[in-house]
Amino acid sequence: MRIAVALALCVALAACTKSSNAASAGASASAAAMKNPASASDGATVYLTDCSSCHQTSGQGVSGAFPPLAGNAVVTGNPVAVIAIVKDGLEGRVTVNNAAYSGIMPSWKGQISDDQIAAVISYIRSSWTNHAGGVSLAQVQSVK
């Protein structure tokens, strides 16, 4: 009888611990999802639709007009800089990898959502030869 009671107590205790751990893991996953960068896979769709005509599907750009995003230190550097360029656009001469470019980057603020901006920047920061981390919606929203 004592063995049966002890066994039942162990089973009940294990079930409570498992339930508590599952709830805790679920809460941690939800918190992590709120802080994690946007989905780079969603960014691929935005990139192909809105960016690849200038920067090419390979991220290599067009000589003299549209700079490469692959191997571009601005893309992989401080995320605030690339967020500002995507949101506000860029006009004038820029130099990337010792080559000059004079195209016009349009402002995407108001054209695509902040979620899409975060996703596409996460995509370009991790594609081709780039190995930078993604950006979050909160980071995009913090750049005015």
Legacy VTK file of the C-alpha trace (Angstrom):
# vtk DataFile Version 3.0
C-alpha trace
ASCII
DATASET POLYDATA
POINTS 144 float
0.000 0.000 0.000
2.786 2.431 0.889
4.451 1.697 -2.432
1.232 2.482 -4.337
0.784 5.783 -2.457
4.432 6.731 -3.010
4.160 5.850 -6.700
0.965 7.915 -7.091
2.601 10.844 -5.326
5.649 10.649 -7.626
3.454 10.542 -10.732
1.414 13.549 -9.553
4.556 15.513 -8.708
6.110 14.722 -12.097
2.927 15.845 -13.889
2.908 19.163 -12.016
6.573 19.771 -12.790
6.072 18.915 -16.460
3.042 21.223 -16.707
4.927 24.052 -15.000
7.961 23.595 -17.276
5.763 23.564 -20.381
4.027 26.781 -19.326
7.357 28.376 -18.519
8.827 27.286 -21.861
5.771 28.631 -23.691
6.074 31.999 -21.947
9.800 32.130 -22.745
9.132 31.354 -26.401
6.514 34.115 -26.584
8.870 36.623 -24.974
11.673 35.606 -27.316
9.424 35.974 -30.355
8.628 39.554 -29.313
12.345 40.440 -29.155
13.697 38.403 -32.054
14.504 39.878 -35.427
11.982 39.777 -38.205
11.771 36.725 -40.412
14.400 36.816 -43.120
12.272 34.411 -45.176
9.459 37.001 -45.249
12.103 39.560 -46.228
13.051 37.500 -49.281
9.578 38.066 -50.702
9.760 41.812 -50.061
13.260 41.929 -51.561
12.227 40.146 -54.756
9.166 42.377 -55.140
10.603 45.779 -54.217
14.414 45.718 -54.272
15.777 43.204 -56.753
15.052 45.282 -59.858
17.807 47.697 -58.769
20.034 45.636 -56.471
19.533 42.416 -58.504
18.508 39.022 -57.147
22.182 38.292 -56.450
22.546 41.445 -54.333
25.336 42.643 -56.668
23.634 45.877 -57.756
24.225 47.648 -61.081
27.608 49.180 -61.801
27.615 52.958 -61.399
23.932 53.190 -60.454
22.856 50.850 -57.663
25.399 49.614 -55.113
25.744 45.989 -54.136
24.142 44.852 -50.918
26.287 41.711 -50.838
29.531 42.448 -49.033
28.429 46.005 -48.252
29.749 47.259 -44.879
26.804 49.660 -44.462
24.362 46.759 -44.794
26.215 44.589 -42.295
27.308 47.380 -39.936
25.231 49.393 -37.497
21.608 48.484 -38.280
20.451 52.067 -37.650
22.238 53.216 -40.810
20.627 50.680 -43.120
17.222 51.164 -41.478
17.461 54.919 -42.103
18.413 54.368 -45.750
15.512 51.986 -46.373
13.009 54.190 -44.565
14.162 57.598 -45.836
15.893 56.793 -49.102
19.275 58.035 -50.286
20.315 60.358 -53.072
23.711 61.432 -54.273
27.062 59.815 -54.758
28.012 56.884 -52.541
31.098 54.700 -52.540
30.854 51.003 -51.800
33.889 48.715 -51.954
35.930 51.455 -53.704
33.340 51.891 -56.470
31.157 55.003 -56.938
27.389 54.889 -57.419
24.981 57.705 -58.270
21.525 56.153 -58.296
18.535 57.165 -56.224
17.240 54.951 -53.448
13.560 55.720 -52.863
12.056 56.149 -49.418
10.094 53.047 -48.458
8.509 54.656 -45.373
4.762 54.620 -45.974
5.192 52.406 -49.060
5.757 49.181 -47.124
5.072 48.437 -43.461
7.651 48.620 -40.676
7.274 44.834 -40.359
8.243 44.475 -44.017
11.169 46.866 -43.573
12.435 44.801 -40.638
12.019 41.585 -42.618
13.784 42.814 -45.758
16.680 44.282 -43.771
17.000 41.004 -41.857
17.083 39.253 -45.226
19.788 41.434 -46.801
21.927 41.370 -43.639
22.023 37.560 -43.757
22.071 36.819 -47.501
24.772 36.269 -50.097
28.127 36.856 -48.346
26.570 38.849 -45.480
26.541 37.383 -41.982
25.011 40.138 -39.833
22.125 39.683 -37.426
18.567 40.580 -38.249
16.661 43.606 -37.031
13.457 43.767 -35.030
10.295 45.751 -35.589
11.181 47.767 -32.474
14.534 48.756 -34.005
12.822 49.890 -37.221
10.231 51.869 -35.280
12.921 53.563 -33.195
14.519 55.135 -36.284
12.578 58.280 -37.071
LINES 1 145
144 0 1 2 3 4 5 6 7 8 9 10 11 12 13 14 15 16 17 18 19 20 21 22 23 24 25 26 27 28 29 30 31 32 33 34 35 36 37 38 39 40 41 42 43 44 45 46 47 48 49 50 51 52 53 54 55 56 57 58 59 60 61 62 63 64 65 66 67 68 69 70 71 72 73 74 75 76 77 78 79 80 81 82 83 84 85 86 87 88 89 90 91 92 93 94 95 96 97 98 99 100 101 102 103 104 105 106 107 108 109 110 111 112 113 114 115 116 117 118 119 120 121 122 123 124 125 126 127 128 129 130 131 132 133 134 135 136 137 138 139 140 141 142 143
